[in-house]
Amino acid sequence: MPPDTLSPDARAARSRAYLQIHFCVLLWGATAILGKMISLAALPLVWWRLLIVVAALLLFPVVWRGLRAMSWRLMGAYAGIGVIVALHWLTFYGSIKLSNASVGATCIALGTVFVAMIEPWVARTRFSKRDLVLGIVVLPGVALVVGGVPAGMRVGIAVGAVSAFLVAIFGSLNKRMVEHGDPLTVTALELGAGLVALTFLAPLMPLLPVVGEAFAGDVFRPPQGRDLALLLVLSLACTLLPFALSLAALRHMSAFAQQLAVNLEPVYAIVLAILLLGEQRELTPAFYAGVAIILAAVFVHPLLGRPRPLSQPEVLCAAESKGVAD
């Protein structure tokens, strides 16, 4: 409906939706900051976040009804995707521990590029030449990002790229299975399966070469004090709250506005990292030039084609890179 034909109530709902979605994106951007502020290694951080979110979701009767109505085969498929989700979160926070929040947020912005390359194979959609161009355009930006960080942070960039690759696989697989289950039920099932997977992986984390210290930790030791408080904020205020708000807001927004809003997530994360953590002192102008190239490509991408509405609500809760949900 054209803007001039909208009723006053519809215009008010749309304005409220824009404010809600940008508040959600701000909260999503804060996940990288909280990941840096929490002193736990990546594995216990993600394990406890999964536990808190899943426990909260299981309080909703709709989740139990959805699980009872779902076939074992479908549950197994979602559980398999949930393992990828857990590995995505694990590598995302591992990247932050090995570098900083700005680097982790920048790497996750590459998820859009990986989706462009992977989705035609996984979701069985047509390959787009504009997606290939997107991949080529971001290469100079990646080179500048790598050259603009201290040498000790480059392992974090590699781990962050793996995280973006995993979220692209996760988003593409979910696209094939969209509408097969209630979003809350699917999210609880995927994250619950991820929690189980990380429990079994925990003994192997100390064996990882180079990055083991950033990942390994005792998952069964309850976090205390500041870490516990920040974990609750990360799990409830930055995961479940924006999930609920965004589901309502996206019903009143155009597909282009949706994509534009969620693509702002790394921007908010980097700005928060500068304001709260002073990370600009660790990085060079070349890093920020590279970030500008990557983000410009991500923002221009929807301009070159017909934007699609976000059709996978569960991605908004389970993935740090929300842009893969388009």
Secondary structure in CASP SS format (residue, H / E / C, confidence):
PFRMAT SS
TARGET T0000
AUTHOR 0000-0000-0000
METHOD secondary structure of the structure
MODEL  1
M C 1.00
P C 1.00
P H 1.00
D H 1.00
T H 1.00
L C 1.00
S C 1.00
P H 1.00
D H 1.00
A H 1.00
R H 1.00
A H 1.00
A H 1.00
R H 1.00
S H 1.00
R H 1.00
A H 1.00
Y H 1.00
L H 1.00
Q H 1.00
I H 1.00
H H 1.00
F H 1.00
C H 1.00
V H 1.00
L H 1.00
L H 1.00
W H 1.00
G H 1.00
A H 1.00
T H 1.00
A H 1.00
I H 1.00
L H 1.00
G H 1.00
K H 1.00
M H 1.00
I C 1.00
S C 1.00
L C 1.00
A C 1.00
A H 1.00
L H 1.00
P H 1.00
L H 1.00
V H 1.00
W H 1.00
W H 1.00
R H 1.00
L H 1.00
L H 1.00
I H 1.00
V H 1.00
V H 1.00
A H 1.00
A H 1.00
L H 1.00
L C 1.00
L C 1.00
F C 1.00
P H 1.00
V H 1.00
V H 1.00
W H 1.00
R H 1.00
G H 1.00
L H 1.00
R H 1.00
A H 1.00
M C 1.00
S C 1.00
W H 1.00
R H 1.00
L H 1.00
M H 1.00
G H 1.00
A H 1.00
Y H 1.00
A H 1.00
G H 1.00
I H 1.00
G H 1.00
V H 1.00
I H 1.00
V H 1.00
A H 1.00
L H 1.00
H H 1.00
W H 1.00
L H 1.00
T H 1.00
F H 1.00
Y H 1.00
G H 1.00
S H 1.00
I H 1.00
K H 1.00
L H 1.00
S C 1.00
N C 1.00
A H 1.00
S H 1.00
V H 1.00
G H 1.00
A H 1.00
T H 1.00
C H 1.00
I H 1.00
A C 1.00
L C 1.00
G H 1.00
T H 1.00
V H 1.00
F H 1.00
V H 1.00
A H 1.00
M H 1.00
I H 1.00
E H 1.00
P H 1.00
W H 1.00
V H 1.00
A C 1.00
R C 1.00
T C 1.00
R C 1.00
F C 1.00
S C 1.00
K H 1.00
R H 1.00
D H 1.00
L H 1.00
V H 1.00
L H 1.00
G H 1.00
I H 1.00
V H 1.00
V H 1.00
L H 1.00
P H 1.00
G H 1.00
V H 1.00
A H 1.00
L H 1.00
V H 1.00
V H 1.00
G H 1.00
G C 1.00
V C 1.00
P C 1.00
A H 1.00
G H 1.00
M H 1.00
R H 1.00
V H 1.00
G H 1.00
I H 1.00
A H 1.00
V H 1.00
G H 1.00
A H 1.00
V H 1.00
S H 1.00
A H 1.00
F H 1.00
L H 1.00
V H 1.00
A H 1.00
I H 1.00
F H 1.00
G H 1.00
S H 1.00
L H 1.00
N H 1.00
K H 1.00
R H 1.00
M C 1.00
V C 1.00
E C 1.00
H C 1.00
G C 1.00
D C 1.00
P H 1.00
L H 1.00
T H 1.00
V H 1.00
T H 1.00
A H 1.00
L H 1.00
E H 1.00
L H 1.00
G H 1.00
A H 1.00
G H 1.00
L H 1.00
V H 1.00
A H 1.00
L H 1.00
T H 1.00
F H 1.00
L H 1.00
A H 1.00
P H 1.00
L H 1.00
M H 1.00
P H 1.00
L H 1.00
L C 1.00
P C 1.00
V C 1.00
V C 1.00
G H 1.00
E H 1.00
A H 1.00
F H 1.00
A C 1.00
G C 1.00
D C 1.00
V C 1.00
F C 1.00
R C 1.00
P C 1.00
P C 1.00
Q C 1.00
G H 1.00
R H 1.00
D H 1.00
L H 1.00
A H 1.00
L H 1.00
L H 1.00
L H 1.00
V H 1.00
L H 1.00
S H 1.00
L H 1.00
A H 1.00
C H 1.00
T H 1.00
L H 1.00
L H 1.00
P H 1.00
F H 1.00
A H 1.00
L H 1.00
S H 1.00
L H 1.00
A H 1.00
A H 1.00
L H 1.00
R H 1.00
H H 1.00
M C 1.00
S C 1.00
A H 1.00
F H 1.00
A H 1.00
Q H 1.00
Q H 1.00
L H 1.00
A H 1.00
V H 1.00
N C 1.00
L C 1.00
E H 1.00
P H 1.00
V H 1.00
Y H 1.00
A H 1.00
I H 1.00
V H 1.00
L H 1.00
A H 1.00
I H 1.00
L H 1.00
L H 1.00
L H 1.00
G C 1.00
E H 1.00
Q H 1.00
R H 1.00
E C 1.00
L C 1.00
T C 1.00
P H 1.00
A H 1.00
F H 1.00
Y H 1.00
A H 1.00
G H 1.00
V H 1.00
A H 1.00
I H 1.00
I H 1.00
L H 1.00
A H 1.00
A H 1.00
V H 1.00
F H 1.00
V H 1.00
H H 1.00
P H 1.00
L H 1.00
L H 1.00
G C 1.00
R C 1.00
P C 1.00
R C 1.00
P C 1.00
L C 1.00
S C 1.00
Q C 1.00
P H 1.00
E H 1.00
V H 1.00
L H 1.00
C H 1.00
A H 1.00
A C 1.00
E C 1.00
S C 1.00
K H 1.00
G H 1.00
V H 1.00
A H 1.00
D C 1.00
END
